[in-house]
Amino acid sequence: MLRERDQLVPILEALGKRHAEYGAKVEDYAVIGETPIYCIEITLDSNFSSEAKSAWPEVYQWVSDVMIGATSR
């Protein structure tokens, strides 16, 4: 999992607030989460390990939770 979470939180919170200003809704995060993994998989091809692929849903969930949480304050 991500090592420097405490450094990422303020960045992700600011990003979440900007996304809300652009009109992003909570339900949009689930749909958008599929796109990065697809792009990473295509770009890295055989260098995209099964461990990284299986970790992605947990990482994305954490990122989106932080971003969404910033908009509810």
Predicted model as a PDB file, atoms N, CA, C, CB and O in Angstrom, pLDDT in the B-factor column:
MODEL        1                                                                  
ATOM      1  N   MET A   1       0.848  -1.183   0.000  1.00 52.00           N  
ATOM      2  CA  MET A   1       0.000   0.000   0.000  1.00 52.00           C  
ATOM      3  C   MET A   1       0.887   1.237   0.000  1.00 52.00           C  
ATOM      4  CB  MET A   1      -0.961   0.003   1.222  1.00 52.00           C  
ATOM      5  O   MET A   1       2.105   1.134   0.139  1.00 52.00           O  
ATOM      6  N   LEU A   2       0.295   2.362  -0.151  1.00 68.00           N  
ATOM      7  CA  LEU A   2       1.048   3.605  -0.229  1.00 68.00           C  
ATOM      8  C   LEU A   2       1.811   3.863   1.064  1.00 68.00           C  
ATOM      9  CB  LEU A   2       0.116   4.774  -0.533  1.00 68.00           C  
ATOM     10  O   LEU A   2       1.297   3.646   2.162  1.00 68.00           O  
ATOM     11  N   ARG A   3       3.042   4.329   0.914  1.00 79.00           N  
ATOM     12  CA  ARG A   3       3.899   4.521   2.086  1.00 79.00           C  
ATOM     13  C   ARG A   3       3.732   5.887   2.745  1.00 79.00           C  
ATOM     14  CB  ARG A   3       5.335   4.334   1.695  1.00 79.00           C  
ATOM     15  O   ARG A   3       3.755   5.983   3.972  1.00 79.00           O  
ATOM     16  N   GLU A   4       3.569   6.914   1.972  1.00 85.00           N  
ATOM     17  CA  GLU A   4       3.546   8.280   2.497  1.00 85.00           C  
ATOM     18  C   GLU A   4       2.129   8.853   2.488  1.00 85.00           C  
ATOM     19  CB  GLU A   4       4.483   9.180   1.680  1.00 85.00           C  
ATOM     20  O   GLU A   4       1.894   9.933   1.947  1.00 85.00           O  
ATOM     21  N   ARG A   5       1.210   8.140   3.074  1.00 87.00           N  
ATOM     22  CA  ARG A   5      -0.193   8.564   3.071  1.00 87.00           C  
ATOM     23  C   ARG A   5      -0.377   9.948   3.681  1.00 87.00           C  
ATOM     24  CB  ARG A   5      -1.044   7.557   3.827  1.00 87.00           C  
ATOM     25  O   ARG A   5      -1.124  10.769   3.148  1.00 87.00           O  
ATOM     26  N   ASP A   6       0.300  10.208   4.795  1.00 90.00           N  
ATOM     27  CA  ASP A   6       0.105  11.485   5.475  1.00 90.00           C  
ATOM     28  C   ASP A   6       0.497  12.669   4.592  1.00 90.00           C  
ATOM     29  CB  ASP A   6       0.908  11.516   6.765  1.00 90.00           C  
ATOM     30  O   ASP A   6      -0.055  13.760   4.742  1.00 90.00           O  
ATOM     31  N   GLN A   7       1.435  12.468   3.682  1.00 93.00           N  
ATOM     32  CA  GLN A   7       1.821  13.535   2.759  1.00 93.00           C  
ATOM     33  C   GLN A   7       0.827  13.652   1.604  1.00 93.00           C  
ATOM     34  CB  GLN A   7       3.234  13.283   2.216  1.00 93.00           C  
ATOM     35  O   GLN A   7       0.669  14.728   1.027  1.00 93.00           O  
ATOM     36  N   LEU A   8       0.166  12.563   1.269  1.00 94.00           N  
ATOM     37  CA  LEU A   8      -0.785  12.576   0.163  1.00 94.00           C  
ATOM     38  C   LEU A   8      -2.154  13.126   0.553  1.00 94.00           C  
ATOM     39  CB  LEU A   8      -0.942  11.190  -0.381  1.00 94.00           C  
ATOM     40  O   LEU A   8      -2.863  13.669  -0.294  1.00 94.00           O  
ATOM     41  N   VAL A   9      -2.526  12.993   1.804  1.00 96.00           N  
ATOM     42  CA  VAL A   9      -3.870  13.390   2.223  1.00 96.00           C  
ATOM     43  C   VAL A   9      -4.200  14.835   1.868  1.00 96.00           C  
ATOM     44  CB  VAL A   9      -4.021  13.192   3.708  1.00 96.00           C  
ATOM     45  O   VAL A   9      -5.246  15.064   1.261  1.00 96.00           O  
ATOM     46  N   PRO A  10      -3.367  15.832   2.209  1.00 95.00           N  
ATOM     47  CA  PRO A  10      -3.744  17.207   1.863  1.00 95.00           C  
ATOM     48  C   PRO A  10      -3.852  17.432   0.353  1.00 95.00           C  
ATOM     49  CB  PRO A  10      -2.735  18.178   2.446  1.00 95.00           C  
ATOM     50  O   PRO A  10      -4.689  18.212  -0.101  1.00 95.00           O  
ATOM     51  N   ILE A  11      -3.023  16.763  -0.406  1.00 95.00           N  
ATOM     52  CA  ILE A  11      -3.065  16.876  -1.872  1.00 95.00           C  
ATOM     53  C   ILE A  11      -4.376  16.295  -2.390  1.00 95.00           C  
ATOM     54  CB  ILE A  11      -1.850  16.146  -2.524  1.00 95.00           C  
ATOM     55  O   ILE A  11      -5.041  16.905  -3.227  1.00 95.00           O  
ATOM     56  N   LEU A  12      -4.746  15.123  -1.897  1.00 96.00           N  
ATOM     57  CA  LEU A  12      -5.976  14.476  -2.336  1.00 96.00           C  
ATOM     58  C   LEU A  12      -7.211  15.235  -1.876  1.00 96.00           C  
ATOM     59  CB  LEU A  12      -6.028  13.052  -1.825  1.00 96.00           C  
ATOM     60  O   LEU A  12      -8.209  15.294  -2.595  1.00 96.00           O  
ATOM     61  N   GLU A  13      -7.151  15.816  -0.684  1.00 97.00           N  
ATOM     62  CA  GLU A  13      -8.286  16.609  -0.214  1.00 97.00           C  
ATOM     63  C   GLU A  13      -8.507  17.826  -1.115  1.00 97.00           C  
ATOM     64  CB  GLU A  13      -8.062  17.057   1.245  1.00 97.00           C  
ATOM     65  O   GLU A  13      -9.640  18.134  -1.486  1.00 97.00           O  
ATOM     66  N   ALA A  14      -7.425  18.507  -1.461  1.00 97.00           N  
ATOM     67  CA  ALA A  14      -7.543  19.661  -2.365  1.00 97.00           C  
ATOM     68  C   ALA A  14      -8.067  19.217  -3.728  1.00 97.00           C  
ATOM     69  CB  ALA A  14      -6.178  20.375  -2.524  1.00 97.00           C  
ATOM     70  O   ALA A  14      -8.887  19.902  -4.338  1.00 97.00           O  
ATOM     71  N   LEU A  15      -7.592  18.080  -4.195  1.00 96.00           N  
ATOM     72  CA  LEU A  15      -8.052  17.545  -5.478  1.00 96.00           C  
ATOM     73  C   LEU A  15      -9.541  17.209  -5.419  1.00 96.00           C  
ATOM     74  CB  LEU A  15      -7.239  16.295  -5.864  1.00 96.00           C  
ATOM     75  O   LEU A  15     -10.283  17.488  -6.361  1.00 96.00           O  
ATOM     76  N   GLY A  16      -9.969  16.612  -4.317  1.00 96.00           N  
ATOM     77  CA  GLY A  16     -11.380  16.282  -4.146  1.00 96.00           C  
ATOM     78  C   GLY A  16     -12.262  17.521  -4.157  1.00 96.00           C  
ATOM     79  O   GLY A  16     -13.341  17.514  -4.749  1.00 96.00           O  
ATOM     80  N   LYS A  17     -11.806  18.586  -3.504  1.00 97.00           N  
ATOM     81  CA  LYS A  17     -12.575  19.832  -3.477  1.00 97.00           C  
ATOM     82  C   LYS A  17     -12.667  20.432  -4.877  1.00 97.00           C  
ATOM     83  CB  LYS A  17     -11.935  20.843  -2.501  1.00 97.00           C  
ATOM     84  O   LYS A  17     -13.719  20.934  -5.273  1.00 97.00           O  
ATOM     85  N   ARG A  18     -11.566  20.382  -5.625  1.00 97.00           N  
ATOM     86  CA  ARG A  18     -11.608  20.896  -7.000  1.00 97.00           C  
ATOM     87  C   ARG A  18     -12.553  20.075  -7.859  1.00 97.00           C  
ATOM     88  CB  ARG A  18     -10.204  20.896  -7.620  1.00 97.00           C  
ATOM     89  O   ARG A  18     -13.312  20.623  -8.659  1.00 97.00           O  
ATOM     90  N   HIS A  19     -12.504  18.754  -7.692  1.00 95.00           N  
ATOM     91  CA  HIS A  19     -13.414  17.899  -8.470  1.00 95.00           C  
ATOM     92  C   HIS A  19     -14.872  18.235  -8.166  1.00 95.00           C  
ATOM     93  CB  HIS A  19     -13.142  16.409  -8.172  1.00 95.00           C  
ATOM     94  O   HIS A  19     -15.709  18.267  -9.069  1.00 95.00           O  
ATOM     95  N   ALA A  20     -15.170  18.482  -6.898  1.00 95.00           N  
ATOM     96  CA  ALA A  20     -16.541  18.851  -6.524  1.00 95.00           C  
ATOM     97  C   ALA A  20     -16.942  20.168  -7.189  1.00 95.00           C  
ATOM     98  CB  ALA A  20     -16.672  18.966  -4.987  1.00 95.00           C  
ATOM     99  O   ALA A  20     -18.078  20.324  -7.637  1.00 95.00           O  
ATOM    100  N   GLU A  21     -16.010  21.104  -7.250  1.00 95.00           N  
ATOM    101  CA  GLU A  21     -16.288  22.385  -7.918  1.00 95.00           C  
ATOM    102  C   GLU A  21     -16.567  22.179  -9.408  1.00 95.00           C  
ATOM    103  CB  GLU A  21     -15.103  23.357  -7.732  1.00 95.00           C  
ATOM    104  O   GLU A  21     -17.344  22.922 -10.008  1.00 95.00           O  
ATOM    105  N   TYR A  22     -15.934  21.174  -9.996  1.00 95.00           N  
ATOM    106  CA  TYR A  22     -16.142  20.874 -11.418  1.00 95.00           C  
ATOM    107  C   TYR A  22     -17.447  20.113 -11.649  1.00 95.00           C  
ATOM    108  CB  TYR A  22     -14.964  20.063 -11.966  1.00 95.00           C  
ATOM    109  O   TYR A  22     -17.862  19.912 -12.790  1.00 95.00           O  
ATOM    110  N   GLY A  23     -18.083  19.694 -10.568  1.00 95.00           N  
ATOM    111  CA  GLY A  23     -19.353  18.991 -10.693  1.00 95.00           C  
ATOM    112  C   GLY A  23     -19.272  17.486 -10.516  1.00 95.00           C  
ATOM    113  O   GLY A  23     -20.254  16.786 -10.760  1.00 95.00           O  
ATOM    114  N   ALA A  24     -18.117  16.969 -10.094  1.00 93.00           N  
ATOM    115  CA  ALA A  24     -17.992  15.526  -9.868  1.00 93.00           C  
ATOM    116  C   ALA A  24     -18.894  15.116  -8.701  1.00 93.00           C  
ATOM    117  CB  ALA A  24     -16.506  15.131  -9.581  1.00 93.00           C  
ATOM    118  O   ALA A  24     -18.985  15.811  -7.689  1.00 93.00           O  
ATOM    119  N   LYS A  25     -19.553  13.975  -8.869  1.00 93.00           N  
ATOM    120  CA  LYS A  25     -20.438  13.437  -7.841  1.00 93.00           C  
ATOM    121  C   LYS A  25     -19.814  12.176  -7.255  1.00 93.00           C  
ATOM    122  CB  LYS A  25     -21.851  13.137  -8.419  1.00 93.00           C  
ATOM    123  O   LYS A  25     -18.940  11.562  -7.867  1.00 93.00           O  
ATOM    124  N   VAL A  26     -20.265  11.803  -6.083  1.00 92.00           N  
ATOM    125  CA  VAL A  26     -19.734  10.614  -5.410  1.00 92.00           C  
ATOM    126  C   VAL A  26     -19.827   9.395  -6.322  1.00 92.00           C  
ATOM    127  CB  VAL A  26     -20.492  10.352  -4.092  1.00 92.00           C  
ATOM    128  O   VAL A  26     -18.884   8.607  -6.399  1.00 92.00           O  
ATOM    129  N   GLU A  27     -20.946   9.232  -7.007  1.00 91.00           N  
ATOM    130  CA  GLU A  27     -21.123   8.050  -7.858  1.00 91.00           C  
ATOM    131  C   GLU A  27     -20.174   8.036  -9.066  1.00 91.00           C  
ATOM    132  CB  GLU A  27     -22.562   7.980  -8.343  1.00 91.00           C  
ATOM    133  O   GLU A  27     -19.957   6.987  -9.673  1.00 91.00           O  
ATOM    134  N   ASP A  28     -19.618   9.183  -9.409  1.00 91.00           N  
ATOM    135  CA  ASP A  28     -18.679   9.248 -10.534  1.00 91.00           C  
ATOM    136  C   ASP A  28     -17.363   8.534 -10.226  1.00 91.00           C  
ATOM    137  CB  ASP A  28     -18.401  10.701 -10.899  1.00 91.00           C  
ATOM    138  O   ASP A  28     -16.703   8.031 -11.136  1.00 91.00           O  
ATOM    139  N   TYR A  29     -16.986   8.489  -8.967  1.00 90.00           N  
ATOM    140  CA  TYR A  29     -15.697   7.900  -8.595  1.00 90.00           C  
ATOM    141  C   TYR A  29     -15.604   6.415  -8.941  1.00 90.00           C  
ATOM    142  CB  TYR A  29     -15.456   8.088  -7.114  1.00 90.00           C  
ATOM    143  O   TYR A  29     -14.544   5.940  -9.349  1.00 90.00           O  
ATOM    144  N   ALA A  30     -16.686   5.691  -8.784  1.00 87.00           N  
ATOM    145  CA  ALA A  30     -16.669   4.253  -9.093  1.00 87.00           C  
ATOM    146  C   ALA A  30     -16.414   4.014 -10.574  1.00 87.00           C  
ATOM    147  CB  ALA A  30     -17.997   3.596  -8.679  1.00 87.00           C  
ATOM    148  O   ALA A  30     -15.647   3.124 -10.942  1.00 87.00           O  
ATOM    149  N   VAL A  31     -17.045   4.794 -11.406  1.00 85.00           N  
ATOM    150  CA  VAL A  31     -16.879   4.645 -12.855  1.00 85.00           C  
ATOM    151  C   VAL A  31     -15.462   5.034 -13.274  1.00 85.00           C  
ATOM    152  CB  VAL A  31     -17.916   5.504 -13.613  1.00 85.00           C  
ATOM    153  O   VAL A  31     -14.822   4.345 -14.068  1.00 85.00           O  
ATOM    154  N   ILE A  32     -14.994   6.133 -12.734  1.00 85.00           N  
ATOM    155  CA  ILE A  32     -13.680   6.642 -13.109  1.00 85.00           C  
ATOM    156  C   ILE A  32     -12.567   5.715 -12.622  1.00 85.00           C  
ATOM    157  CB  ILE A  32     -13.478   8.048 -12.545  1.00 85.00           C  
ATOM    158  O   ILE A  32     -11.495   5.687 -13.226  1.00 85.00           O  
ATOM    159  N   GLY A  33     -12.784   4.979 -11.578  1.00 82.00           N  
ATOM    160  CA  GLY A  33     -11.760   4.090 -11.033  1.00 82.00           C  
ATOM    161  C   GLY A  33     -11.323   2.995 -11.981  1.00 82.00           C  
ATOM    162  O   GLY A  33     -10.211   2.483 -11.860  1.00 82.00           O  
ATOM    163  N   GLU A  34     -12.162   2.632 -12.907  1.00 79.00           N  
ATOM    164  CA  GLU A  34     -11.818   1.579 -13.861  1.00 79.00           C  
ATOM    165  C   GLU A  34     -10.810   2.060 -14.912  1.00 79.00           C  
ATOM    166  CB  GLU A  34     -13.078   1.071 -14.549  1.00 79.00           C  
ATOM    167  O   GLU A  34     -10.008   1.263 -15.399  1.00 79.00           O  
ATOM    168  N   THR A  35     -10.839   3.315 -15.259  1.00 83.00           N  
ATOM    169  CA  THR A  35     -10.011   3.835 -16.345  1.00 83.00           C  
ATOM    170  C   THR A  35      -8.514   3.803 -16.039  1.00 83.00           C  
ATOM    171  CB  THR A  35     -10.423   5.242 -16.659  1.00 83.00           C  
ATOM    172  O   THR A  35      -7.752   3.313 -16.872  1.00 83.00           O  
ATOM    173  N   PRO A  36      -8.056   4.297 -14.892  1.00 82.00           N  
ATOM    174  CA  PRO A  36      -6.608   4.280 -14.648  1.00 82.00           C  
ATOM    175  C   PRO A  36      -6.001   2.880 -14.674  1.00 82.00           C  
ATOM    176  CB  PRO A  36      -6.312   4.918 -13.321  1.00 82.00           C  
ATOM    177  O   PRO A  36      -4.914   2.689 -15.221  1.00 82.00           O  
ATOM    178  N   ILE A  37      -6.678   1.915 -14.101  1.00 81.00           N  
ATOM    179  CA  ILE A  37      -6.118   0.561 -14.088  1.00 81.00           C  
ATOM    180  C   ILE A  37      -5.981   0.023 -15.500  1.00 81.00           C  
ATOM    181  CB  ILE A  37      -6.992  -0.379 -13.249  1.00 81.00           C  
ATOM    182  O   ILE A  37      -5.006  -0.660 -15.815  1.00 81.00           O  
ATOM    183  N   TYR A  38      -6.935   0.320 -16.339  1.00 84.00           N  
ATOM    184  CA  TYR A  38      -6.873  -0.109 -17.735  1.00 84.00           C  
ATOM    185  C   TYR A  38      -5.687   0.550 -18.438  1.00 84.00           C  
ATOM    186  CB  TYR A  38      -8.191   0.230 -18.469  1.00 84.00           C  
ATOM    187  O   TYR A  38      -4.941  -0.115 -19.157  1.00 84.00           O  
ATOM    188  N   CYS A  39      -5.514   1.843 -18.232  1.00 89.00           N  
ATOM    189  CA  CYS A  39      -4.404   2.567 -18.869  1.00 89.00           C  
ATOM    190  C   CYS A  39      -3.050   2.074 -18.373  1.00 89.00           C  
ATOM    191  CB  CYS A  39      -4.532   4.069 -18.607  1.00 89.00           C  
ATOM    192  O   CYS A  39      -2.117   1.916 -19.160  1.00 89.00           O  
ATOM    193  N   ILE A  40      -2.943   1.831 -17.077  1.00 87.00           N  
ATOM    194  CA  ILE A  40      -1.697   1.324 -16.508  1.00 87.00           C  
ATOM    195  C   ILE A  40      -1.382  -0.048 -17.080  1.00 87.00           C  
ATOM    196  CB  ILE A  40      -1.782   1.258 -14.972  1.00 87.00           C  
ATOM    197  O   ILE A  40      -0.243  -0.329 -17.453  1.00 87.00           O  
ATOM    198  N   GLU A  41      -2.385  -0.892 -17.146  1.00 88.00           N  
ATOM    199  CA  GLU A  41      -2.206  -2.244 -17.655  1.00 88.00           C  
ATOM    200  C   GLU A  41      -1.725  -2.233 -19.112  1.00 88.00           C  
ATOM    201  CB  GLU A  41      -3.515  -3.029 -17.535  1.00 88.00           C  
ATOM    202  O   GLU A  41      -0.821  -2.987 -19.474  1.00 88.00           O  
ATOM    203  N   ILE A  42      -2.314  -1.402 -19.923  1.00 92.00           N  
ATOM    204  CA  ILE A  42      -1.913  -1.316 -21.334  1.00 92.00           C  
ATOM    205  C   ILE A  42      -0.500  -0.749 -21.471  1.00 92.00           C  
ATOM    206  CB  ILE A  42      -2.910  -0.442 -22.124  1.00 92.00           C  
ATOM    207  O   ILE A  42       0.303  -1.235 -22.268  1.00 92.00           O  
ATOM    208  N   THR A  43      -0.213   0.279 -20.687  1.00 93.00           N  
ATOM    209  CA  THR A  43       1.091   0.938 -20.782  1.00 93.00           C  
ATOM    210  C   THR A  43       2.220   0.035 -20.302  1.00 93.00           C  
ATOM    211  CB  THR A  43       1.088   2.228 -19.976  1.00 93.00           C  
ATOM    212  O   THR A  43       3.256  -0.064 -20.959  1.00 93.00           O  
ATOM    213  N   LEU A  44       2.029  -0.619 -19.172  1.00 91.00           N  
ATOM    214  CA  LEU A  44       3.100  -1.435 -18.594  1.00 91.00           C  
ATOM    215  C   LEU A  44       3.156  -2.850 -19.160  1.00 91.00           C  
ATOM    216  CB  LEU A  44       2.932  -1.506 -17.104  1.00 91.00           C  
ATOM    217  O   LEU A  44       4.190  -3.513 -19.084  1.00 91.00           O  
ATOM    218  N   ASP A  45       2.063  -3.300 -19.716  1.00 89.00           N  
ATOM    219  CA  ASP A  45       1.971  -4.624 -20.318  1.00 89.00           C  
ATOM    220  C   ASP A  45       2.499  -5.690 -19.350  1.00 89.00           C  
ATOM    221  CB  ASP A  45       2.754  -4.666 -21.648  1.00 89.00           C  
ATOM    222  O   ASP A  45       1.961  -5.839 -18.253  1.00 89.00           O  
ATOM    223  N   SER A  46       3.518  -6.417 -19.728  1.00 87.00           N  
ATOM    224  CA  SER A  46       4.019  -7.518 -18.898  1.00 87.00           C  
ATOM    225  C   SER A  46       4.744  -7.031 -17.648  1.00 87.00           C  
ATOM    226  CB  SER A  46       4.950  -8.393 -19.711  1.00 87.00           C  
ATOM    227  O   SER A  46       5.008  -7.829 -16.748  1.00 87.00           O  
ATOM    228  N   ASN A  47       5.073  -5.745 -17.570  1.00 90.00           N  
ATOM    229  CA  ASN A  47       5.732  -5.196 -16.384  1.00 90.00           C  
ATOM    230  C   ASN A  47       4.737  -4.835 -15.277  1.00 90.00           C  
ATOM    231  CB  ASN A  47       6.540  -3.966 -16.765  1.00 90.00           C  
ATOM    232  O   ASN A  47       5.133  -4.428 -14.185  1.00 90.00           O  
ATOM    233  N   PHE A  48       3.459  -4.986 -15.566  1.00 87.00           N  
ATOM    234  CA  PHE A  48       2.424  -4.708 -14.574  1.00 87.00           C  
ATOM    235  C   PHE A  48       2.166  -5.994 -13.800  1.00 87.00           C  
ATOM    236  CB  PHE A  48       1.108  -4.172 -15.245  1.00 87.00           C  
ATOM    237  O   PHE A  48       1.468  -6.890 -14.273  1.00 87.00           O  
ATOM    238  N   SER A  49       2.731  -6.068 -12.620  1.00 89.00           N  
ATOM    239  CA  SER A  49       2.672  -7.306 -11.846  1.00 89.00           C  
ATOM    240  C   SER A  49       1.259  -7.616 -11.364  1.00 89.00           C  
ATOM    241  CB  SER A  49       3.612  -7.221 -10.657  1.00 89.00           C  
ATOM    242  O   SER A  49       0.415  -6.730 -11.231  1.00 89.00           O  
ATOM    243  N   SER A  50       1.035  -8.872 -11.113  1.00 89.00           N  
ATOM    244  CA  SER A  50      -0.274  -9.276 -10.590  1.00 89.00           C  
ATOM    245  C   SER A  50      -0.495  -8.682  -9.197  1.00 89.00           C  
ATOM    246  CB  SER A  50      -0.388 -10.822 -10.540  1.00 89.00           C  
ATOM    247  O   SER A  50      -1.632  -8.400  -8.818  1.00 89.00           O  
ATOM    248  N   GLU A  51       0.594  -8.488  -8.430  1.00 89.00           N  
ATOM    249  CA  GLU A  51       0.475  -7.878  -7.109  1.00 89.00           C  
ATOM    250  C   GLU A  51       0.003  -6.429  -7.227  1.00 89.00           C  
ATOM    251  CB  GLU A  51       1.821  -7.943  -6.364  1.00 89.00           C  
ATOM    252  O   GLU A  51      -0.867  -5.989  -6.475  1.00 89.00           O  
ATOM    253  N   ALA A  52       0.582  -5.694  -8.173  1.00 86.00           N  
ATOM    254  CA  ALA A  52       0.174  -4.298  -8.376  1.00 86.00           C  
ATOM    255  C   ALA A  52      -1.272  -4.237  -8.842  1.00 86.00           C  
ATOM    256  CB  ALA A  52       1.097  -3.598  -9.401  1.00 86.00           C  
ATOM    257  O   ALA A  52      -2.047  -3.399  -8.380  1.00 86.00           O  
ATOM    258  N   LYS A  53      -1.627  -5.115  -9.748  1.00 85.00           N  
ATOM    259  CA  LYS A  53      -2.997  -5.120 -10.267  1.00 85.00           C  
ATOM    260  C   LYS A  53      -3.997  -5.437  -9.154  1.00 85.00           C  
ATOM    261  CB  LYS A  53      -3.135  -6.143 -11.414  1.00 85.00           C  
ATOM    262  O   LYS A  53      -5.062  -4.824  -9.080  1.00 85.00           O  
ATOM    263  N   SER A  54      -3.663  -6.370  -8.311  1.00 87.00           N  
ATOM    264  CA  SER A  54      -4.598  -6.734  -7.244  1.00 87.00           C  
ATOM    265  C   SER A  54      -4.646  -5.666  -6.149  1.00 87.00           C  
ATOM    266  CB  SER A  54      -4.207  -8.085  -6.638  1.00 87.00           C  
ATOM    267  O   SER A  54      -5.636  -5.583  -5.422  1.00 87.00           O  
ATOM    268  N   ALA A  55      -3.598  -4.848  -6.018  1.00 87.00           N  
ATOM    269  CA  ALA A  55      -3.578  -3.795  -5.008  1.00 87.00           C  
ATOM    270  C   ALA A  55      -4.364  -2.562  -5.453  1.00 87.00           C  
ATOM    271  CB  ALA A  55      -2.143  -3.407  -4.689  1.00 87.00           C  
ATOM    272  O   ALA A  55      -4.810  -1.777  -4.617  1.00 87.00           O  
ATOM    273  N   TRP A  56      -4.533  -2.389  -6.757  1.00 85.00           N  
ATOM    274  CA  TRP A  56      -5.158  -1.184  -7.272  1.00 85.00           C  
ATOM    275  C   TRP A  56      -6.525  -0.879  -6.651  1.00 85.00           C  
ATOM    276  CB  TRP A  56      -5.302  -1.302  -8.749  1.00 85.00           C  
ATOM    277  O   TRP A  56      -6.745   0.264  -6.249  1.00 85.00           O  
ATOM    278  N   PRO A  57      -7.442  -1.823  -6.551  1.00 86.00           N  
ATOM    279  CA  PRO A  57      -8.762  -1.480  -5.990  1.00 86.00           C  
ATOM    280  C   PRO A  57      -8.670  -0.899  -4.578  1.00 86.00           C  
ATOM    281  CB  PRO A  57      -9.654  -2.716  -5.969  1.00 86.00           C  
ATOM    282  O   PRO A  57      -9.412   0.023  -4.239  1.00 86.00           O  
ATOM    283  N   GLU A  58      -7.780  -1.422  -3.766  1.00 89.00           N  
ATOM    284  CA  GLU A  58      -7.627  -0.911  -2.407  1.00 89.00           C  
ATOM    285  C   GLU A  58      -7.044   0.507  -2.426  1.00 89.00           C  
ATOM    286  CB  GLU A  58      -6.726  -1.851  -1.577  1.00 89.00           C  
ATOM    287  O   GLU A  58      -7.496   1.380  -1.685  1.00 89.00           O  
ATOM    288  N   VAL A  59      -6.056   0.724  -3.263  1.00 89.00           N  
ATOM    289  CA  VAL A  59      -5.447   2.052  -3.371  1.00 89.00           C  
ATOM    290  C   VAL A  59      -6.478   3.059  -3.877  1.00 89.00           C  
ATOM    291  CB  VAL A  59      -4.215   2.017  -4.313  1.00 89.00           C  
ATOM    292  O   VAL A  59      -6.633   4.140  -3.308  1.00 89.00           O  
ATOM    293  N   TYR A  60      -7.174   2.699  -4.941  1.00 90.00           N  
ATOM    294  CA  TYR A  60      -8.161   3.625  -5.498  1.00 90.00           C  
ATOM    295  C   TYR A  60      -9.272   3.914  -4.497  1.00 90.00           C  
ATOM    296  CB  TYR A  60      -8.756   3.058  -6.789  1.00 90.00           C  
ATOM    297  O   TYR A  60      -9.734   5.051  -4.408  1.00 90.00           O  
ATOM    298  N   GLN A  61      -9.702   2.926  -3.754  1.00 92.00           N  
ATOM    299  CA  GLN A  61     -10.756   3.141  -2.755  1.00 92.00           C  
ATOM    300  C   GLN A  61     -10.292   4.140  -1.709  1.00 92.00           C  
ATOM    301  CB  GLN A  61     -11.155   1.812  -2.082  1.00 92.00           C  
ATOM    302  O   GLN A  61     -11.046   5.032  -1.323  1.00 92.00           O  
ATOM    303  N   TRP A  62      -9.048   3.994  -1.246  1.00 93.00           N  
ATOM    304  CA  TRP A  62      -8.516   4.920  -0.260  1.00 93.00           C  
ATOM    305  C   TRP A  62      -8.443   6.338  -0.836  1.00 93.00           C  
ATOM    306  CB  TRP A  62      -7.128   4.458   0.210  1.00 93.00           C  
ATOM    307  O   TRP A  62      -8.866   7.297  -0.190  1.00 93.00           O  
ATOM    308  N   VAL A  63      -7.907   6.463  -2.051  1.00 94.00           N  
ATOM    309  CA  VAL A  63      -7.791   7.772  -2.699  1.00 94.00           C  
ATOM    310  C   VAL A  63      -9.165   8.418  -2.841  1.00 94.00           C  
ATOM    311  CB  VAL A  63      -7.118   7.637  -4.081  1.00 94.00           C  
ATOM    312  O   VAL A  63      -9.345   9.582  -2.483  1.00 94.00           O  
ATOM    313  N   SER A  64     -10.121   7.677  -3.355  1.00 95.00           N  
ATOM    314  CA  SER A  64     -11.450   8.254  -3.560  1.00 95.00           C  
ATOM    315  C   SER A  64     -12.129   8.568  -2.223  1.00 95.00           C  
ATOM    316  CB  SER A  64     -12.324   7.295  -4.383  1.00 95.00           C  
ATOM    317  O   SER A  64     -12.839   9.570  -2.125  1.00 95.00           O  
ATOM    318  N   ASP A  65     -11.932   7.750  -1.203  1.00 96.00           N  
ATOM    319  CA  ASP A  65     -12.502   8.039   0.119  1.00 96.00           C  
ATOM    320  C   ASP A  65     -11.974   9.363   0.664  1.00 96.00           C  
ATOM    321  CB  ASP A  65     -12.183   6.898   1.105  1.00 96.00           C  
ATOM    322  O   ASP A  65     -12.735  10.168   1.200  1.00 96.00           O  
ATOM    323  N   VAL A  66     -10.670   9.582   0.523  1.00 97.00           N  
ATOM    324  CA  VAL A  66     -10.073  10.840   1.005  1.00 97.00           C  
ATOM    325  C   VAL A  66     -10.631  12.017   0.214  1.00 97.00           C  
ATOM    326  CB  VAL A  66      -8.524  10.799   0.888  1.00 97.00           C  
ATOM    327  O   VAL A  66     -11.000  13.038   0.793  1.00 97.00           O  
ATOM    328  N   MET A  67     -10.693  11.876  -1.107  1.00 96.00           N  
ATOM    329  CA  MET A  67     -11.199  12.964  -1.952  1.00 96.00           C  
ATOM    330  C   MET A  67     -12.661  13.274  -1.646  1.00 96.00           C  
ATOM    331  CB  MET A  67     -11.043  12.606  -3.433  1.00 96.00           C  
ATOM    332  O   MET A  67     -13.039  14.440  -1.530  1.00 96.00           O  
ATOM    333  N   ILE A  68     -13.472  12.245  -1.518  1.00 96.00           N  
ATOM    334  CA  ILE A  68     -14.898  12.429  -1.224  1.00 96.00           C  
ATOM    335  C   ILE A  68     -15.074  13.010   0.178  1.00 96.00           C  
ATOM    336  CB  ILE A  68     -15.663  11.085  -1.350  1.00 96.00           C  
ATOM    337  O   ILE A  68     -15.906  13.892   0.394  1.00 96.00           O  
ATOM    338  N   GLY A  69     -14.287  12.510   1.123  1.00 96.00           N  
ATOM    339  CA  GLY A  69     -14.383  12.995   2.495  1.00 96.00           C  
ATOM    340  C   GLY A  69     -14.095  14.479   2.618  1.00 96.00           C  
ATOM    341  O   GLY A  69     -14.666  15.158   3.471  1.00 96.00           O  
ATOM    342  N   ALA A  70     -13.217  14.981   1.775  1.00 96.00           N  
ATOM    343  CA  ALA A  70     -12.868  16.408   1.818  1.00 96.00           C  
ATOM    344  C   ALA A  70     -14.029  17.287   1.397  1.00 96.00           C  
ATOM    345  CB  ALA A  70     -11.671  16.687   0.926  1.00 96.00           C  
ATOM    346  O   ALA A  70     -14.084  18.461   1.764  1.00 96.00           O  
ATOM    347  N   THR A  71     -14.944  16.741   0.643  1.00 93.00           N  
ATOM    348  CA  THR A  71     -16.066  17.547   0.148  1.00 93.00           C  
ATOM    349  C   THR A  71     -17.240  17.561   1.138  1.00 93.00           C  
ATOM    350  CB  THR A  71     -16.538  17.010  -1.211  1.00 93.00           C  
ATOM    351  O   THR A  71     -18.187  18.330   0.974  1.00 93.00           O  
ATOM    352  N   SER A  72     -17.168  16.716   2.153  1.00 84.00           N  
ATOM    353  CA  SER A  72     -18.281  16.643   3.106  1.00 84.00           C  
ATOM    354  C   SER A  72     -18.024  17.493   4.355  1.00 84.00           C  
ATOM    355  CB  SER A  72     -18.528  15.190   3.512  1.00 84.00           C  
ATOM    356  O   SER A  72     -18.809  17.461   5.303  1.00 84.00           O  
ATOM    357  N   ARG A  73     -16.945  18.234   4.352  1.00 69.00           N  
ATOM    358  CA  ARG A  73     -16.636  19.088   5.506  1.00 69.00           C  
ATOM    359  C   ARG A  73     -16.992  20.520   5.234  1.00 69.00           C  
ATOM    360  CB  ARG A  73     -15.170  18.990   5.875  1.00 69.00           C  
ATOM    361  O   ARG A  73     -16.800  21.378   6.095  1.00 69.00           O  
TER     362      ARG A  73                                                      
ENDMDL                                                                          
END                                                                             
